[in-house]
Amino acid sequence: MNEEKVTQGIVFRHTGSHYMVKCDGCKGLIDCVVRGKLRLKASTTTNPIAVGDRVEVALQNEKEGIITAIAPRKNYIIRKATNLSREAHVIAANVDCAYLITTIAYPTNRLEFIDRFLVTCEAYKVPARLIVNKIDLYNEEEMEALQHFKKIYSPCYEIMEISAKTGLNVHLLREDLRGKLCLFSGSSGVGKSSLINALDPSLELRVGDISSYHLKGMHTTTFYEAFELSTGGYVIDTPGIKGFGLVDVEKEEIYHFFPEIFKHADDCKFKPCSHTHEPQCAVIDAVERGAIAPERYDSYLKLLEDDDSKYRK
């Protein structure tokens, strides 16, 4: 290739300063770096470009290119970064749906972590769904806990019960992903990579075992990376997330991102209402009546009280 050719593509993988891009009309992924001016524009995030970004690439040859522009994002998932020199980290961009993979046990997942993820999806206009994996492992007590979990979240979010090991309901998820760019996220050990392998065995992603120490998962995914499914659609796999801090969400706005709280908020007697102590608060009344799960309301209160930069699982 003697002259520079400009094309479009989707970022599939981010590894340090390099980006693997699936470019229109190219075979395989193109190894790209970012033009210097673009790096300077994103000083408030750890990554100027995220997996899922639509970018313009100046091809240098059949395998290498330079990212020269980034298309406007329709949405993105962002969280507080552990790197204190930057404000936040963009997990993925242009996502059609974000699936939070959870487990009732092996390992357990804290509701506060789940709620922070869901609040972020609501705030950044990313449709979210919940997947409960490892259904094949649960005993009677754990199945009862699953029913309680569904009671908390099913009024607002679709919940899919899956076993990556036995294949239970994997076909339903595979069909749901067709033609979409979707994010799989969750804490370590919930089976994200195993589930992607169940969706498309030809990918052969590396999977890990649960550590015997407190039944915590061990990291197997190192980078944020998108995979094309042979049945159609793309899945972004993410490293296990230990902390999920909210970004650019004012405390006065938090109730907007709990759909069941927002539904009742307009009926409060006095406004503005923080939904914490005010008389004739419709939200408090809904909690007392059982119309809002107390666990969700507790998460809302904790978010109001929390000034930390991130939540540790």
SERO-4910 file (N, C-alpha, C, O; in steps of 0.05 Angstrom, whole numbers):
BEGIN
 pado doro    nc1    nc2    nc3   cac1   cac2   cac3    cc1    cc2    cc3    oc1    oc2    oc3
  Met    A     17    -24      0      0      0      0     18     25      0     31     31     20
  Asn    A     18     39    -22     37     61    -26     26     88    -16     41    105     -7
  Glu    A      0     92    -17    -11    117     -9    -31    113     14    -44     91     16
  Glu    A    -34    133     31    -51    131     54    -80    130     46    -90    146     30
  Lys    A    -94    110     57   -123    107     51   -138    111     77   -131    100     98
  Val    A   -160    127     76   -176    133    100   -201    116     99   -215    115     78
  Thr    A   -207    103    121   -231     87    123   -244     90    151   -233    104    168
  Gln    A   -266     77    155   -280     78    181   -278     50    194   -274     30    181
  Gly    A   -281     50    220   -281     25    234   -291     26    263   -297     48    273
  Ile    A   -293      4    276   -301      2    304   -278     -9    321   -265    -28    313
  Val    A   -273      4    343   -251     -4    361   -260    -30    375   -280    -31    388
  Phe    A   -243    -51    371   -249    -77    383   -233    -83    408   -242    -97    426
  Arg    A   -210    -71    410   -193    -77    433   -175    -53    439   -165    -40    422
  His    A   -170    -49    465   -152    -28    474   -131    -41    491   -137    -52    513
  Thr    A   -106    -39    483    -83    -50    498    -62    -29    501    -46    -25    483
  Gly    A    -62    -15    523    -43      6    527    -47     29    508    -69     41    508
  Ser    A    -27     35    492    -29     57    473    -39     48    445    -40     64    427
  His    A    -45     23    442    -53     12    416    -82      4    416    -93     -4    437
  Tyr    A    -95      6    393   -123     -1    390   -126    -19    366   -115    -14    345
  Met    A   -140    -41    370   -146    -59    348   -173    -52    337   -193    -52    351
  Val    A   -173    -45    311   -197    -34    299   -207    -53    276   -191    -61    259
  Lys    A   -233    -58    276   -245    -73    254   -254    -52    233   -274    -39    236
  Cys    A   -238    -49    212   -243    -29    192   -260    -39    169   -259    -63    162
  Asp    A   -277    -22    158   -294    -29    136   -277    -37    112   -259    -22    104
  Gly    A   -282    -60    101   -268    -70     77   -241    -81     82   -227    -88     63
  Cys    A   -232    -84    108   -206    -95    114   -208   -124    124   -228   -131    137
  Lys    A   -188   -139    119   -187   -166    130   -173   -166    157   -151   -155    160
  Gly    A   -185   -178    177   -173   -179    203   -174   -151    217   -187   -133    207
  Leu    A   -161   -149    240   -161   -124    256   -136   -108    249   -115   -119    244
  Ile    A   -140    -82    249   -118    -63    243   -106    -53    269   -121    -42    286
  Asp    A    -80    -55    272    -66    -45    296    -62    -15    293    -48     -6    275
  Cys    A    -75      1    310    -75     30    307    -64     44    332    -66     35    354
  Val    A    -52     67    326    -45     86    347    -61    111    343    -74    114    322
  Val    A    -61    129    363    -78    153    362    -61    177    354    -39    181    365
  Arg    A    -71    193    336    -58    218    329    -57    235    354    -76    237    369
  Gly    A    -34    248    358    -28    264    382    -49    283    391    -56    285    414
  Lys    A    -61    298    372    -81    318    379   -105    306    392   -118    319    410
  Leu    A   -113    282    384   -136    269    397   -131    261    425   -149    263    442
  Arg    A   -106    254    432   -100    246    460   -103    270    479   -110    266    502
  Leu    A    -98    293    469   -100    317    487   -128    325    493   -133    339    513
  Lys    A   -147    317    476   -175    326    479   -189    312    503   -209    322    513
  Ala    A   -180    289    511   -194    273    532   -178    273    558   -173    252    569
  Ser    A   -171    296    568   -154    298    592   -168    290    617   -155    285    637
  Thr    A   -195    288    617   -210    281    641   -215    251    643   -227    242    663
  Thr    A   -206    236    624   -210    207    625   -184    193    621   -165    204    609
  Thr    A   -182    168    630   -158    152    627   -154    143    599   -132    136    590
  Asn    A   -176    142    584   -175    132    556   -189    150    537   -213    154    540
  Pro    A   -175    162    518   -189    180    498   -208    165    480   -227    177    470
  Ile    A   -203    139    476   -219    123    458   -227     97    472   -210     86    486
  Ala    A   -252     89    469   -261     65    482   -269     43    462   -274     49    439
  Val    A   -270     19    471   -281     -3    455   -310      4    448   -326     12    465
  Gly    A   -316      1    422   -343      8    412   -343     35    398   -363     41    384
  Asp    A   -323     51    401   -321     77    387   -320     72    357   -306     54    348
  Arg    A   -334     89    343   -332     90    314   -310    110    307   -312    134    315
  Val    A   -290    102    292   -267    120    288   -259    121    258   -267    104    242
  Glu    A   -245    142    251   -233    145    225   -204    136    226   -189    145    244
  Val    A   -196    120    207   -169    108    207   -155    114    181   -165    109    159
  Ala    A   -130    125    184   -113    128    161    -95    104    159    -77    101    176
  Leu    A   -100     86    140    -85     61    138    -57     67    128    -52     81    109
  Gln    A    -37     55    143     -9     58    135     -1     34    117     16     37    100
  Asn    A    -13     12    122     -8    -13    106    -32    -31    112    -52    -22    123
  Glu    A    -29    -56    106    -52    -75    109    -57    -83    138    -78    -94    144
  Lys    A    -38    -76    156    -41    -85    184    -40    -62    204    -46    -66    227
  Glu    A    -32    -38    195    -28    -16    214    -42      9    204    -46     14    180
  Gly    A    -50     26    224    -63     51    217    -61     71    239    -51     65    261
  Ile    A    -70     96    234    -71    117    253    -99    127    256   -112    134    236
  Ile    A   -109    128    281   -136    138    286   -135    169    285   -120    182    300
  Thr    A   -150    180    266   -149    209    261   -174    224    271   -173    249    274
  Ala    A   -195    210    276   -220    223    286   -238    203    300   -237    179    294
  Ile    A   -254    213    318   -274    196    332   -302    207    326   -307    231    329
  Ala    A   -320    189    318   -347    198    313   -362    203    339   -355    192    360
  Pro    A   -381    221    339   -397    226    364   -409    201    374   -419    184    359
  Arg    A   -410    198    401   -421    174    414   -451    177    418   -460    198    426
  Lys    A   -466    155    414   -494    156    421   -498    151    451   -518    161    463
  Asn    A   -479    138    464   -479    134    493   -452    122    501   -436    115    484
  Tyr    A   -448    118    527   -425    104    536   -428     97    565   -445    108    579
  Ile    A   -412     78    575   -412     70    603   -386     80    615   -364     76    603
  Ile    A   -388     94    637   -364    106    649   -364    101    679   -386     99    692
  Arg    A   -341    100    691   -339     97    720   -315    112    730   -297    118    715
  Lys    A   -314    118    756   -291    130    768   -267    112    765   -269     88    769
  Ala    A   -244    124    758   -220    109    754   -204    106    780   -206    123    798
  Thr    A   -189     84    781   -171     81    804   -146     98    801   -132    103    820
  Asn    A   -140    106    776   -118    124    771   -125    152    779   -142    165    765
  Leu    A   -114    163    800   -122    188    811   -113    212    793   -122    234    798
  Ser    A    -97    207    773    -88    229    755   -110    235    734   -107    256    721
  Arg    A   -130    219    732   -152    224    713   -178    221    728   -180    208    749
  Glu    A   -199    232    717   -224    232    731   -239    206    728   -251    196    748
  Ala    A   -240    194    704   -257    171    699   -247    154    677   -228    161    662
  His    A   -259    130    675   -251    111    654   -277    104    638   -296     95    650
  Val    A   -276    107    612   -298     98    595   -295     69    589   -275     60    578
  Ile    A   -315     53    598   -314     24    594   -320     16    565   -306      0    554
  Ala    A   -341     28    554   -349     21    527   -367     43    516   -379     58    531
  Ala    A   -368     45    489   -384     66    476   -403     53    456   -398     31    446
  Asn    A   -424     68    450   -444     61    429   -456     33    434   -458     17    416
  Val    A   -464     29    459   -474      3    467   -504      1    463   -519     19    472
  Asp    A   -513    -20    450   -542    -24    447   -555    -35    472   -578    -29    478
  Cys    A   -540    -50    488   -550    -60    514   -527    -68    531   -507    -79    522
  Ala    A   -529    -62    557   -509    -71    576   -521    -93    593   -542    -89    606
  Tyr    A   -508   -115    593   -516   -138    610   -498   -140    634   -473   -143    631
  Leu    A   -509   -138    658   -494   -142    682   -497   -171    690   -518   -181    697
  Ile    A   -475   -186    689   -475   -214    696   -472   -216    726   -452   -206    737
  Thr    A   -490   -230    739   -490   -233    768   -492   -262    775   -499   -279    759
  Thr    A   -486   -268    800   -490   -295    811   -500   -292    840   -492   -275    855
  Ile    A   -519   -309    847   -529   -309    874   -508   -321    893   -507   -313    916
  Ala    A   -492   -339    883   -470   -352    898   -449   -360    878   -454   -363    854
  Tyr    A   -425   -365    889   -402   -374    873   -393   -355    851   -391   -363    828
  Pro    A   -388   -329    857   -389   -316    883   -415   -301    887   -432   -299    869
  Thr    A   -419   -290    911   -442   -273    916   -436   -245    906   -413   -237    903
  Asn    A   -457   -230    900   -455   -203    890   -470   -184    908   -493   -190    916
  Arg    A   -458   -162    915   -471   -143    932   -490   -125    916   -484   -117    894
  Leu    A   -513   -119    928   -533   -104    914   -524    -75    909   -532    -63    889
  Glu    A   -508    -64    927   -499    -37    923   -482    -34    897   -484    -15    883
  Phe    A   -467    -55    891   -451    -55    867   -469    -56    842   -465    -42    823
  Ile    A   -489    -74    844   -508    -77    822   -522    -50    817   -525    -42    794
  Asp    A   -531    -38    838   -547    -13    835   -530     10    824   -540     26    809
  Arg    A   -505     11    831   -487     32    820   -484     28    790   -484     48    775
  Phe    A   -482      4    781   -480     -2    753   -505      7    739   -505     20    718
  Leu    A   -528     -1    750   -554      5    737   -559     36    737   -570     46    717
  Val    A   -551     49    758   -555     78    759   -538     92    737   -548    110    723
  Thr    A   -514     82    733   -497     93    711   -509     88    684   -509    106    667
  Cys    A   -520     64    680   -533     58    654   -557     78    650   -560     88    628
  Glu    A   -573     82    671   -595    100    668   -586    129    662   -597    143    645
  Ala    A   -564    137    676   -554    165    673   -543    170    645   -545    192    634
  Tyr    A   -531    149    633   -519    153    607   -535    140    584   -524    135    562
  Lys    A   -561    134    590   -580    125    569   -571     99    555   -573     97    531
  Val    A   -562     81    572   -555     54    561   -576     34    571   -578     30    596
  Pro    A   -591     21    554   -609      0    564   -594    -21    579   -573    -30    570
  Ala    A   -605    -30    601   -591    -50    618   -609    -74    624   -634    -71    627
  Arg    A   -597    -97    625   -611   -121    633   -593   -137    652   -569   -133    653
  Leu    A   -605   -154    668   -591   -171    687   -591   -200    679   -611   -210    670
  Ile    A   -568   -212    681   -565   -241    676   -556   -254    702   -535   -247    713
  Val    A   -571   -274    711   -563   -289    734   -551   -316    723   -566   -332    713
  Asn    A   -525   -319    726   -511   -342    715   -508   -364    737   -513   -359    760
  Lys    A   -500   -387    728   -494   -410    746   -518   -421    759   -517   -431    782
  Ile    A   -541   -420    746   -566   -430    757   -563   -460    764   -576   -469    783
  Asp    A   -547   -474    750   -544   -503    754   -532   -510    782   -534   -533    791
  Leu    A   -519   -490    795   -504   -496    820   -521   -491    845   -513   -500    866
  Tyr    A   -543   -477    842   -557   -467    866   -573   -488    881   -588   -504    868
  Asn    A   -570   -489    907   -586   -506    924   -613   -493    930   -619   -471    920
  Glu    A   -629   -505    947   -656   -495    953   -655   -467    965   -670   -450    958
  Glu    A   -636   -463    984   -634   -437    997   -626   -415    977   -636   -393    978
  Glu    A   -607   -422    960   -598   -403    940   -619   -397    919   -620   -375    908
  Met    A   -636   -417    913   -658   -412    894   -679   -393    907   -691   -377    893
  Glu    A   -682   -395    933   -700   -376    947   -688   -348    946   -703   -328    943
  Ala    A   -662   -346    949   -649   -320    947   -652   -309    919   -655   -284    915
  Leu    A   -652   -326    899   -656   -317    871   -684   -306    868   -688   -285    855
  Gln    A   -704   -319    879   -731   -308    877   -734   -281    890   -748   -263    880
  His    A   -720   -277    913   -720   -251    926   -706   -230    908   -715   -207    906
  Phe    A   -684   -238    896   -670   -220    878   -688   -211    855   -688   -188    848
  Lys    A   -703   -230    844   -721   -223    822   -744   -205    832   -753   -188    817
  Lys    A   -752   -208    856   -773   -191    867   -763   -162    869   -778   -143    865
  Ile    A   -737   -159    875   -726   -132    877   -723   -118    850   -730    -95    848
  Tyr    A   -714   -133    830   -706   -120    805   -725   -124    782   -725   -108    763
  Ser    A   -742   -144    782   -759   -150    759   -780   -127    753   -788   -125    730
  Pro    A   -788   -111    773   -806    -89    766   -794    -69    746   -809    -55    732
  Cys    A   -768    -68    744   -755    -48    727   -736    -59    706   -731    -46    686
  Tyr    A   -726    -84    711   -706    -94    692   -712   -123    685   -722   -139    701
  Glu    A   -707   -129    659   -710   -156    650   -687   -173    662   -664   -165    662
  Ile    A   -695   -197    673   -676   -215    685   -676   -241    670   -697   -253    666
  Met    A   -652   -251    663   -650   -276    649   -634   -296    666   -612   -290    675
  Glu    A   -646   -319    671   -632   -340    686   -618   -358    666   -630   -369    648
  Ile    A   -592   -362    671   -575   -376    651   -556   -394    665   -547   -389    688
  Ser    A   -549   -416    651   -526   -432    659   -508   -435    635   -515   -448    616
  Ala    A   -485   -422    637   -465   -425    615   -455   -454    613   -447   -463    591
  Lys    A   -456   -468    636   -446   -496    636   -465   -515    622   -456   -531    606
  Thr    A   -490   -513    629   -510   -532    617   -523   -521    592   -535   -536    577
  Gly    A   -520   -495    587   -532   -483    563   -560   -473    567   -573   -464    548
  Leu    A   -571   -474    592   -598   -465    598   -602   -436    589   -588   -418    598
  Asn    A   -621   -432    571   -629   -406    561   -607   -391    546   -611   -367    539
  Val    A   -585   -404    539   -564   -390    524   -575   -383    496   -568   -362    485
  His    A   -592   -400    485   -603   -394    458   -620   -369    458   -621   -354    438
  Leu    A   -633   -363    480   -649   -339    482   -632   -314    482   -638   -294    469
  Leu    A   -610   -316    497   -591   -293    498   -578   -290    471   -574   -267    461
  Arg    A   -570   -312    458   -558   -310    431   -576   -296    411   -566   -280    396
  Glu    A   -601   -302    412   -620   -289    394   -623   -259    401   -626   -242    384
  Asp    A   -622   -253    427   -625   -225    436   -601   -208    427   -604   -184    423
  Leu    A   -578   -220    425   -554   -206    417   -551   -201    387   -535   -185    379
  Arg    A   -566   -215    372   -563   -214    343   -566   -186    332   -586   -172    337
  Gly    A   -546   -177    317   -547   -150    305   -541   -127    324   -545   -104    316
  Lys    A   -532   -133    348   -527   -112    367   -498   -111    377   -484   -131    373
  Leu    A   -490    -89    388   -465    -87    402   -471    -85    432   -482    -65    441
  Cys    A   -464   -105    447   -473   -107    475   -449   -110    493   -428   -121    485
  Leu    A   -452   -100    517   -431   -102    537   -437   -123    558   -460   -125    567
  Phe    A   -418   -140    565   -420   -158    587   -402   -148    609   -378   -144    605
  Ser    A   -413   -143    632   -397   -133    655   -405   -148    680   -425   -162    681
  Gly    A   -390   -144    701   -395   -157    726   -369   -162    742   -347   -156    732
  Ser    A   -372   -171    766   -348   -176    783   -334   -202    774   -345   -217    758
  Ser    A   -310   -206    783   -294   -229    775   -308   -255    785   -319   -256    807
  Gly    A   -307   -275    767   -317   -301    775   -346   -307    769   -356   -329    774
  Val    A   -361   -287    757   -389   -292    751   -393   -307    725   -416   -315    719
  Gly    A   -372   -310    710   -374   -327    686   -379   -312    660   -392   -323    642
  Lys    A   -368   -288    658   -372   -273    633   -359   -287    609   -372   -291    589
  Ser    A   -334   -295    612   -320   -308    590   -332   -335    583   -334   -343    560
  Ser    A   -340   -350    604   -353   -376    600   -379   -373    584   -386   -389    567
  Leu    A   -393   -351    591   -419   -347    577   -415   -339    548   -430   -348    530
  Ile    A   -394   -323    542   -388   -317    515   -380   -342    499   -387   -345    476
  Asn    A   -364   -359    512   -357   -385    499   -382   -402    493   -383   -415    473
  Ala    A   -401   -401    512   -426   -416    507   -442   -405    484   -455   -420    469
  Leu    A   -441   -379    481   -454   -366    458   -441   -373    432   -455   -377    412
  Asp    A   -415   -374    432   -400   -380    408   -374   -396    415   -354   -384    421
  Pro    A   -376   -423    416   -353   -439    424   -328   -435    407   -306   -440    417
  Ser    A   -330   -425    383   -307   -421    366   -288   -399    377   -265   -398    369
  Leu    A   -298   -382    395   -281   -360    406   -260   -371    425   -238   -360    426
  Glu    A   -267   -392    440   -248   -405    458   -234   -385    477   -209   -385    478
  Leu    A   -250   -369    490   -238   -350    510   -228   -365    534   -239   -386    542
  Arg    A   -206   -355    546   -195   -367    570   -214   -361    593   -223   -339    597
  Val    A   -219   -382    609   -235   -379    633   -220   -387    658   -200   -402    656
  Gly    A   -228   -378    681   -214   -384    706   -232   -398    725   -256   -401    721
  Asp    A   -221   -407    747   -235   -420    768   -241   -401    791   -228   -380    793
  Ile    A   -259   -408    808   -265   -393    832   -244   -399    853   -238   -422    859
  Ser    A   -233   -378    865   -213   -382    886   -226   -393    911   -249   -386    917
  Ser    A   -212   -410    925   -224   -421    950   -225   -400    972   -237   -405    992
  Tyr    A   -211   -377    968   -211   -356    988   -236   -340    986   -238   -323    967
  His    A   -255   -344   1004   -280   -329   1004   -296   -333    978   -314   -317    972
  Leu    A   -290   -354    962   -305   -360    938   -305   -336    919   -326   -331    906
  Lys    A   -283   -322    918   -281   -299    899   -271   -308    872   -256   -328    871
  Gly    A   -278   -294    852   -269   -300    825   -241   -289    820   -233   -270    833
  Met    A   -227   -302    802   -200   -293    794   -202   -282    766   -216   -293    749
  His    A   -187   -260    761   -188   -247    735   -178   -265    713   -157   -277    716
  Thr    A   -193   -267    691   -183   -280    667   -182   -261    643   -165   -263    626
  Thr    A   -201   -242    642   -201   -222    621   -183   -198    630   -187   -187    652
  Thr    A   -164   -191    613   -145   -169    620   -152   -143    607   -149   -122    619
  Phe    A   -163   -144    583   -169   -120    568   -198   -118    561   -213   -139    561
  Tyr    A   -208    -94    556   -234    -91    545   -233    -99    515   -216    -89    501
  Glu    A   -250   -117    507   -248   -128    480   -275   -136    469   -291   -148    483
  Ala    A   -280   -130    444   -304   -138    430   -299   -163    414   -278   -166    402
  Phe    A   -319   -180    414   -318   -205    398   -342   -207    380   -365   -201    388
  Glu    A   -337   -214    355   -359   -218    336   -369   -247    339   -354   -266    337
  Leu    A   -395   -249    344   -408   -275    346   -414   -287    318   -423   -272    301
  Ser    A   -410   -312    315   -415   -324    289   -445   -324    282   -452   -325    258
  Thr    A   -462   -322    302   -491   -321    298   -501   -292    294   -525   -288    290
  Gly    A   -483   -273    295   -491   -245    291   -489   -228    317   -497   -238    338
  Gly    A   -479   -204    314   -476   -187    337   -448   -187    349   -431   -203    341
  Tyr    A   -443   -169    367   -417   -165    380   -421   -164    410   -441   -153    420
  Val    A   -402   -176    425   -403   -175    454   -376   -163    463   -355   -171    455
  Ile    A   -378   -143    481   -354   -131    493   -350   -145    520   -366   -143    538
  Asp    A   -328   -159    523   -320   -171    548   -303   -152    564   -287   -137    553
  Thr    A   -307   -151    590   -292   -133    607   -278   -147    630   -287   -168    638
  Pro    A   -256   -136    640   -244   -147    664   -264   -145    687   -281   -127    688
  Gly    A   -261   -164    706   -278   -163    730   -275   -136    744   -253   -128    750
  Ile    A   -298   -123    751   -297    -97    763   -301   -100    793   -320   -112    802
  Lys    A   -282    -88    808   -284    -89    837   -298    -64    848   -310    -64    870
  Gly    A   -295    -42    834   -307    -17    844   -322     -3    821   -314     -5    798
  Phe    A   -343     11    828   -358     25    808   -368     52    819   -389     53    832
  Gly    A   -352     73    814   -359     99    824   -375    115    803   -369    113    779
  Leu    A   -394    131    812   -410    147    794   -395    171    784   -378    182    799
  Val    A   -401    179    760   -387    202    747   -408    222    738   -427    216    725
  Asp    A   -404    248    746   -421    270    737   -450    265    743   -467    272    726
  Val    A   -456    254    766   -484    251    774   -488    266    800   -476    259    821
  Glu    A   -503    288    799   -509    304    823   -527    289    842   -545    274    833
  Lys    A   -523    294    867   -540    280    887   -570    286    883   -586    268    888
  Glu    A   -576    310    875   -604    317    871   -616    302    847   -641    301    845
  Glu    A   -600    291    830   -610    277    807   -611    246    811   -623    233    794
  Ile    A   -600    236    832   -597    207    834   -624    193    833   -626    171    821
  Tyr    A   -645    204    845   -670    190    845   -682    187    817   -698    169    812
  His    A   -673    204    798   -682    201    770   -673    174    758   -686    164    740
  Phe    A   -652    163    769   -639    139    757   -647    113    771   -635     92    766
  Phe    A   -666    115    790   -680     92    801   -708     93    790   -724    108    800
  Pro    A   -714     78    769   -740     81    755   -764     79    774   -783     94    770
  Glu    A   -763     61    793   -786     57    811   -789     81    830   -811     87    839
  Ile    A   -767     94    837   -768    118    854   -778    142    838   -795    157    847
  Phe    A   -767    145    814   -775    167    797   -805    166    790   -818    186    788
  Lys    A   -815    141    788   -844    138    782   -862    150    803   -883    161    796
  His    A   -854    149    828   -870    159    850   -863    188    858   -879    201    872
  Ala    A   -840    198    850   -830    223    861   -848    247    855   -849    266    870
  Asp    A   -861    246    832   -878    269    824   -902    273    842   -915    294    842
  Asp    A   -908    252    858   -932    253    876   -925    264    904   -943    264    921
  Cys    A   -901    271    909   -893    282    935   -908    308    940   -912    324    922
  Lys    A   -915    312    965   -931    336    973   -914    362    970   -924    382    959
  Phe    A   -889    361    980   -872    384    980   -848    380    961   -837    359    960
  Lys    A   -842    401    945   -820    399    926   -803    424    928   -813    446    932
  Pro    A   -777    421    925   -763    395    919   -763    377    943   -763    386    966
  Cys    A   -762    351    938   -763    331    959   -739    313    955   -734    303    934
  Ser    A   -724    308    977   -701    290    976   -709    261    979   -692    243    975
  His    A   -734    256    987   -744    229    991   -729    214   1013   -725    190   1012
  Thr    A   -722    230   1034   -708    218   1056   -722    222   1083   -722    205   1100
  His    A   -736    245   1086   -748    251   1112   -773    269   1110   -787    273   1130
  Glu    A   -778    280   1087   -800    300   1084   -827    288   1090   -832    264   1084
  Pro    A   -845    304   1101   -873    294   1106   -887    290   1080   -883    305   1061
  Gln    A   -905    270   1080   -922    264   1056   -905    259   1031   -911    268   1009
  Cys    A   -882    246   1035   -865    238   1013   -876    213   1000   -879    192   1013
  Ala    A   -883    214    974   -895    192    960   -876    168    958   -884    145    956
  Val    A   -850    174    957   -830    153    954   -828    137    980   -829    112    980
  Ile    A   -826    151   1003   -825    137   1029   -851    121   1032   -850     98   1042
  Asp    A   -873    132   1025   -899    118   1027   -898     93   1009   -909     72   1018
  Ala    A   -887     94    985   -886     71    968   -868     49    979   -874     26    976
  Val    A   -846     57    992   -829     37   1006   -844     23   1028   -843     -1   1031
  Glu    A   -859     39   1044   -874     27   1066   -896      9   1056   -903    -10   1070
  Arg    A   -907     15   1033   -928     -2   1021   -917    -26   1006   -933    -43    999
  Gly    A   -891    -27   1002   -879    -49    987   -879    -45    957   -871    -63    943
  Ala    A   -886    -21    948   -885    -15    920   -856    -10    910   -851    -12    886
  Ile    A   -839     -3    928   -810      0    922   -795    -19    941   -800    -18    965
  Ala    A   -778    -35    930   -762    -54    947   -745    -39    966   -731    -21    958
  Pro    A   -746    -46    992   -729    -31   1012   -700    -33   1006   -685    -14   1012
  Glu    A   -690    -54    993   -662    -57    986   -654    -35    965   -633    -24    967
  Arg    A   -672    -30    947   -666     -9    927   -666     19    940   -650     36    934
  Tyr    A   -685     23    958   -686     49    972   -661     52    989   -651     74    991
  Asp    A   -652     31   1002   -628     33   1018   -604     40   1001   -587     56   1009
  Ser    A   -603     29    977   -581     36    958   -582     65    951   -562     79    949
  Tyr    A   -606     75    947   -610    104    941   -599    121    963   -585    141    959
  Leu    A   -606    114    988   -597    129   1011   -566    128   1014   -554    148   1020
  Lys    A   -555    105   1009   -525    103   1011   -511    119    989   -490    131    995
  Leu    A   -523    121    966   -511    138    945   -512    167    953   -494    183    946
  Leu    A   -534    175    966   -536    203    975   -515    209    996   -504    232    998
  Glu    A   -508    190   1013   -489    194   1035   -460    191   1026   -442    200   1040
  Asp    A   -456    178   1004   -429    170    996   -414    192    981   -423    200    960
  Asp    A   -392    201    992   -376    221    978   -350    209    968   -334    224    956
  Asp    A   -347    183    971   -322    170    962   -321    170    931   -342    172    918
  Ser    A   -297    168    920   -294    169    891   -301    142    878   -306    141    854
  Lys    A   -302    121    894   -310     95    883   -321     77    904   -316     81    928
  Tyr    A   -336     58    896   -347     38    914   -332     13    912   -328      2    891
  Arg    A   -322      3    935   -307    -22    936   -326    -46    943   -340    -45    963
  Lys    A   -325    -66    926   -341    -89    930   -330   -105    954   -341   -126    961
***
